[in-house]
């Protein structure tokens, strides 16, 4: 069983399963779910087992946020989807402090929201609707916008900032994935947009062409910042970054379902030491393609081919070593890429040659 967790302020405290049980009990009670002690105990145990596996896999203590994420996932595994939504909203309201929240005659339209830079403006339900519609192209008929907005408003409080609102929207959308796969698509698009806003500094009022220009400029800036910060291999700068940026297709960020987008956001997008994300999924695919090319006699045309294969989700690296290509940590890994012709005999010859080098290579991916 997990023995310790890391709190948000970095303090290490003992893991207390009774706190997990109390939190889960309260969420069940709010939704009027009949008390079932056996099921509750099983869910608490599932949380503990999941956290233990996480700690063993990554060689560290789980964080408070990971504990809360695990509770949400366990609720969903047991098909308590409404309870999971309640628990998600409770997490946001804990940050409200003494600020007004929705309820007891108080409605969200009486709240002020805090924009980036500190400017305040009234919350408007119609703006929230327009925001959600942006991500629902091709799936709008399957999305209950009023229900989503109602749940978002339950998590708002007076003075909440726009970044927290966007994170709340992601959580509300993902908590509805079980009702229709369309929610997974919309949640992924909205999450990728959040990342893009952080990386580019804001793109919501731009035309499509302007958006693409800002996106590509941000890629060049991200690669340089990553090298300066020590996160990326300095050899990345040997590429014509403006030319590589021109190959990016920002629209391909819309191809993800939520689990894939969330995994990239959590584990693989490059961050500065401050925690700031400096690349979007498309920038990540290009960084990997360039990273592979650093160890190969690859032309820019081959870099584009590899980028296109990954960014269209026809191929994805199967291990952390390949996902980290182009980073400082991967500089000494020594990944290589082998090409086989469209001939079964040659394919097996290539595999045979690769097997001679195993297990020096961490894993084998096939494209």
C-alpha positions as CSV (number, residue, x, y, z in Angstrom):
1,X,0.0,0.0,0.0
2,X,1.1,3.6,-0.6
3,X,2.6,5.1,2.5
4,X,3.3,8.7,1.5
5,X,2.0,11.4,-0.9
6,X,3.4,14.8,-2.0
7,X,1.1,17.7,-1.3
8,X,0.7,20.7,-3.7
9,X,3.2,22.7,-1.6
10,X,5.8,20.0,-1.8
11,X,5.3,18.7,1.7
12,X,5.4,15.0,2.2
13,X,2.6,13.5,4.3
14,X,1.5,10.0,5.3
15,X,-1.1,8.5,2.9
16,X,-4.4,8.1,4.8
17,X,-6.9,5.7,3.2
18,X,-9.6,6.9,5.6
19,X,-9.5,10.4,3.9
20,X,-10.0,8.7,0.5
21,X,-13.0,6.8,1.9
22,X,-14.5,9.9,3.4
23,X,-14.1,11.9,0.2
24,X,-15.7,9.1,-1.9
25,X,-18.5,8.7,0.6
26,X,-19.3,12.4,0.5
27,X,-19.4,12.4,-3.3
28,X,-21.7,9.4,-3.4
29,X,-24.0,11.0,-0.8
30,X,-24.3,14.2,-2.8
31,X,-25.6,12.2,-5.8
32,X,-27.9,10.2,-3.5
33,X,-26.2,6.9,-4.3
34,X,-27.2,4.3,-1.7
35,X,-24.4,3.4,0.8
36,X,-22.7,0.1,0.0
37,X,-19.8,-0.4,2.4
38,X,-18.4,-3.4,0.5
39,X,-18.3,-1.5,-2.8
40,X,-16.9,1.6,-1.2
41,X,-14.1,-0.4,0.4
42,X,-13.3,-2.0,-2.9
43,X,-13.1,1.4,-4.6
44,X,-10.8,2.7,-1.9
45,X,-8.6,-0.4,-2.3
46,X,-8.6,0.2,-6.1
47,X,-7.3,3.7,-5.5
48,X,-4.5,2.4,-3.3
49,X,-3.5,-0.3,-5.8
50,X,-3.4,2.1,-8.7
51,X,-1.3,4.6,-6.7
52,X,1.1,1.9,-5.6
53,X,1.6,0.8,-9.3
54,X,2.2,4.4,-10.3
55,X,4.8,4.8,-7.6
56,X,6.6,1.6,-8.5
57,X,6.5,2.4,-12.2
58,X,7.9,5.9,-11.9
59,X,10.0,5.5,-8.8
60,X,8.4,8.3,-6.7
61,X,5.6,9.2,-4.3
62,X,2.3,10.1,-5.9
63,X,1.1,13.7,-5.7
64,X,-2.2,14.9,-4.2
65,X,-3.4,15.7,-7.7
66,X,-2.7,12.2,-8.9
67,X,-4.6,10.8,-5.8
68,X,-7.6,12.9,-6.9
69,X,-7.3,11.9,-10.5
70,X,-7.2,8.3,-9.4
71,X,-10.4,8.7,-7.3
72,X,-12.2,10.2,-10.4
73,X,-11.0,7.3,-12.6
74,X,-12.1,4.7,-10.1
75,X,-15.6,6.3,-9.8
76,X,-15.8,6.0,-13.6
77,X,-14.6,2.4,-13.6
78,X,-17.5,1.6,-11.3
79,X,-19.9,3.5,-13.6
80,X,-20.5,6.2,-11.1
81,X,-20.2,8.9,-13.8
82,X,-22.4,11.5,-12.1
83,X,-20.5,11.0,-8.8
84,X,-17.2,11.5,-10.7
85,X,-18.6,14.8,-12.1
86,X,-19.6,15.9,-8.6
87,X,-16.1,15.1,-7.3
88,X,-14.5,17.0,-10.1
89,X,-16.5,20.1,-9.4
90,X,-15.8,19.8,-5.7
91,X,-12.1,20.0,-6.5
92,X,-12.5,23.3,-8.2
93,X,-14.8,24.8,-5.5
94,X,-12.1,24.0,-2.9
95,X,-10.1,26.8,-4.5
96,X,-13.0,29.3,-4.1
97,X,-12.2,30.0,-0.4
98,X,-14.8,32.6,0.8
99,X,-15.8,33.6,-2.8
100,X,-19.4,33.3,-3.8
101,X,-20.4,30.0,-5.5
102,X,-23.4,28.9,-7.4
103,X,-26.3,27.9,-5.2
104,X,-28.8,29.3,-2.6
105,X,-30.1,31.9,-5.1
106,X,-26.7,32.8,-6.5
107,X,-26.3,32.3,-10.2
108,X,-23.1,32.2,-12.4
109,X,-24.2,35.3,-14.4
110,X,-23.6,37.4,-11.3
111,X,-19.9,36.4,-11.2
112,X,-16.8,38.3,-12.5
113,X,-14.1,36.3,-14.2
114,X,-10.4,37.3,-14.2
115,X,-8.8,37.3,-17.6
116,X,-5.0,37.0,-18.3
117,X,-3.4,40.2,-17.2
118,X,-5.9,40.7,-14.3
119,X,-8.7,42.4,-16.2
120,X,-12.2,41.4,-14.9
121,X,-15.4,41.0,-16.9
122,X,-18.8,39.5,-16.2
123,X,-19.3,35.8,-16.8
124,X,-21.7,35.3,-19.8
125,X,-23.4,32.0,-20.5
126,X,-23.6,32.8,-24.3
127,X,-19.9,33.2,-24.5
128,X,-19.4,29.8,-22.8
129,X,-21.7,28.3,-25.4
130,X,-19.8,29.9,-28.3
131,X,-16.5,28.7,-26.7
132,X,-17.8,25.1,-26.7
133,X,-19.2,25.2,-30.2
134,X,-15.6,26.0,-31.5
135,X,-14.6,22.5,-30.6
136,X,-17.7,20.6,-31.6
137,X,-17.5,20.9,-35.4
138,X,-18.9,17.6,-36.9
139,X,-20.1,16.5,-33.4
140,X,-22.5,19.3,-32.3
141,X,-25.6,17.1,-32.6
142,X,-24.2,14.7,-30.0
143,X,-23.3,17.3,-27.4
144,X,-25.7,18.5,-24.8
145,X,-24.3,22.1,-24.5
146,X,-26.8,23.2,-21.9
147,X,-25.9,20.2,-19.6
148,X,-22.2,20.9,-20.1
149,X,-22.6,24.5,-19.3
150,X,-24.8,23.8,-16.2
151,X,-22.0,21.5,-14.9
152,X,-19.3,24.1,-15.6
153,X,-21.3,26.8,-13.8
154,X,-21.6,24.5,-10.8
155,X,-17.8,24.7,-10.5
156,X,-17.4,28.5,-11.0
157,X,-16.9,31.0,-8.3
158,X,-16.7,34.8,-8.2
159,X,-13.2,35.9,-9.5
160,X,-12.2,32.6,-11.0
161,X,-9.5,33.1,-13.7
162,X,-10.0,32.0,-17.4
163,X,-7.2,29.4,-17.2
164,X,-9.0,27.6,-14.4
165,X,-12.3,27.9,-16.3
166,X,-10.7,26.2,-19.3
167,X,-9.3,23.4,-17.1
168,X,-12.8,23.0,-15.6
169,X,-14.4,22.7,-19.0
170,X,-11.9,19.9,-19.9
171,X,-12.8,18.0,-16.8
172,X,-16.6,18.4,-17.4
173,X,-16.3,17.3,-21.0
174,X,-14.1,14.2,-20.1
175,X,-16.5,13.2,-17.4
176,X,-19.2,12.8,-20.0
177,X,-17.2,10.6,-22.4
178,X,-19.2,7.6,-21.4
179,X,-22.4,9.1,-22.8
180,X,-21.1,9.5,-26.3
181,X,-17.7,9.2,-28.0
182,X,-18.2,12.7,-29.4
183,X,-17.3,14.1,-25.9
184,X,-13.9,12.5,-26.2
185,X,-13.3,14.3,-29.5
186,X,-14.5,17.6,-28.2
187,X,-12.6,17.3,-24.9
188,X,-9.4,16.5,-26.8
189,X,-9.8,19.5,-29.1
190,X,-10.4,21.8,-26.1
191,X,-7.4,20.4,-24.2
192,X,-5.2,20.9,-27.3
193,X,-6.5,24.5,-27.6
194,X,-5.6,25.1,-23.9
195,X,-2.0,23.9,-24.7
196,X,-1.9,26.1,-27.8
197,X,-3.0,29.1,-25.9
198,X,-0.2,28.6,-23.4
199,X,2.4,28.0,-26.0
200,X,1.5,30.8,-28.4
201,X,0.2,33.3,-25.9
202,X,-3.3,33.5,-27.2
203,X,-4.9,32.8,-30.6
204,X,-8.7,33.0,-30.1
205,X,-9.4,36.1,-32.1
206,X,-7.2,35.2,-35.2
207,X,-8.2,34.1,-38.7
208,X,-7.1,30.6,-39.7
209,X,-4.2,31.9,-41.7
210,X,-3.1,34.2,-38.8
211,X,-3.5,31.3,-36.4
212,X,-1.2,29.1,-38.6
213,X,1.4,31.9,-38.8
214,X,1.4,32.4,-35.0
215,X,1.5,28.6,-34.4
216,X,4.6,28.2,-36.7
217,X,6.3,31.2,-35.2
218,X,5.7,29.7,-31.7
219,X,7.4,26.5,-32.9
220,X,10.6,28.2,-33.8
221,X,10.5,30.1,-30.5
222,X,9.8,26.9,-28.5
223,X,12.7,25.0,-30.0
224,X,15.1,27.9,-29.1
225,X,13.7,28.3,-25.6
226,X,14.0,24.5,-25.1
227,X,17.6,24.6,-26.1
228,X,18.3,27.7,-23.9
229,X,16.5,26.1,-21.0
230,X,18.5,22.8,-21.3
231,X,15.4,20.7,-22.2
232,X,16.3,20.2,-25.9
233,X,19.4,18.9,-27.7
234,X,21.4,21.9,-29.0
235,X,21.8,20.2,-32.3
236,X,18.1,20.9,-33.0
237,X,19.3,24.4,-33.9
238,X,21.2,22.9,-36.9
239,X,17.8,22.6,-38.7
240,X,16.3,25.4,-40.7
241,X,13.6,25.9,-38.1
242,X,11.5,28.2,-40.2
243,X,11.4,25.6,-43.0
244,X,10.5,22.9,-40.5
245,X,7.7,25.2,-39.0
246,X,6.2,25.6,-42.5
247,X,5.6,21.8,-42.6
248,X,3.4,21.9,-39.5
249,X,-0.3,21.3,-39.9
250,X,-2.0,22.7,-36.8
251,X,-5.3,21.2,-37.8
252,X,-4.0,17.8,-37.0
253,X,-4.2,18.6,-33.3
254,X,-7.9,17.9,-33.9
255,X,-7.3,14.2,-34.7
256,X,-7.0,13.0,-31.1
257,X,-9.4,11.4,-28.8
258,X,-9.2,12.6,-25.2
259,X,-7.1,9.7,-23.7
260,X,-4.4,10.3,-26.2
261,X,-4.3,14.0,-25.9
262,X,-4.3,13.8,-22.1
263,X,-1.4,11.3,-22.1
264,X,0.7,13.6,-24.3
265,X,-0.1,16.6,-22.1
266,X,0.7,14.8,-18.9
267,X,3.9,12.9,-19.9
268,X,5.4,13.9,-23.2
269,X,5.1,17.6,-24.1
270,X,8.3,19.4,-23.2
271,X,8.1,21.7,-20.2
272,X,10.6,24.3,-18.9
273,X,11.9,23.9,-15.3
274,X,9.1,26.3,-14.3
275,X,6.5,23.7,-15.5
276,X,5.5,25.9,-18.5
277,X,4.5,23.8,-21.6
278,X,6.5,25.0,-24.6
279,X,5.2,22.7,-27.4
280,X,1.9,21.5,-28.8
281,X,1.3,18.0,-30.1
282,X,2.3,19.0,-33.7
283,X,5.4,20.7,-32.4
284,X,6.2,17.5,-30.4
285,X,5.8,15.3,-33.5
286,X,8.2,17.6,-35.5
287,X,10.7,17.6,-32.6
288,X,10.7,13.8,-32.5
289,X,11.2,13.7,-36.3
290,X,14.1,16.1,-36.1
291,X,15.5,14.2,-33.1
292,X,15.5,10.9,-35.0
293,X,17.2,12.7,-38.0
294,X,20.0,13.8,-35.7
295,X,21.2,10.2,-35.5
296,X,20.6,9.4,-39.2
297,X,21.6,10.7,-42.6
298,X,18.1,12.0,-43.0
299,X,17.1,14.6,-45.5
300,X,14.5,17.2,-44.7
301,X,12.2,15.3,-47.0
302,X,12.5,12.2,-44.8
303,X,11.9,14.4,-41.7
304,X,8.7,15.5,-43.3
305,X,7.7,11.9,-44.1
306,X,8.2,10.9,-40.5
307,X,6.3,14.0,-39.2
308,X,3.4,13.2,-41.5
309,X,3.2,9.6,-40.4
310,X,3.1,10.5,-36.7
311,X,1.0,13.7,-37.0
312,X,-1.7,11.8,-38.9
313,X,-1.6,9.1,-36.2
314,X,-0.6,6.4,-38.7
315,X,2.4,5.7,-36.5
316,X,3.3,6.6,-33.0
317,X,6.5,5.9,-31.0
318,X,6.0,3.0,-28.6
319,X,8.3,4.0,-25.8
320,X,9.5,6.9,-23.8
321,X,13.0,6.9,-25.4
322,X,11.6,7.5,-28.8
323,X,9.0,10.1,-27.5
324,X,11.9,12.0,-26.0
325,X,13.9,12.3,-29.2
326,X,15.3,15.8,-29.7
327,X,15.5,16.4,-25.9
328,X,18.6,16.8,-23.9
329,X,17.9,13.4,-22.1
330,X,17.7,11.6,-25.5
331,X,20.9,13.0,-26.8
332,X,22.9,10.0,-25.4
333,X,20.3,7.3,-26.0
334,X,21.5,6.4,-29.4
335,X,18.2,5.6,-31.1
336,X,18.5,4.8,-34.8
337,X,16.0,4.3,-37.6
338,X,16.2,1.5,-40.2
339,X,14.3,1.4,-43.5
340,X,13.1,-1.7,-45.2
341,X,12.0,-1.9,-48.8
342,X,8.6,-3.3,-49.8
343,X,9.9,-6.8,-49.9
344,X,9.2,-9.4,-47.2
345,X,12.7,-10.9,-47.4
346,X,14.4,-7.5,-47.0
347,X,12.0,-6.7,-44.1
348,X,13.0,-9.9,-42.2
349,X,16.7,-9.2,-42.9
350,X,16.3,-5.7,-41.4
351,X,14.6,-7.2,-38.3
352,X,17.4,-9.8,-38.0
353,X,20.0,-7.1,-38.1
354,X,18.2,-5.1,-35.5
355,X,17.8,-8.1,-33.2
356,X,21.6,-8.4,-33.1
357,X,21.7,-5.0,-31.4
358,X,19.0,-5.8,-28.9
359,X,18.6,-5.3,-25.9
360,X,20.8,-2.2,-26.3
361,X,17.8,-0.6,-27.9
362,X,15.1,0.0,-25.4
363,X,12.3,-1.1,-27.8
364,X,11.4,-1.5,-31.4
365,X,8.8,0.5,-33.2
366,X,7.6,-0.4,-36.7
367,X,6.3,2.0,-39.3
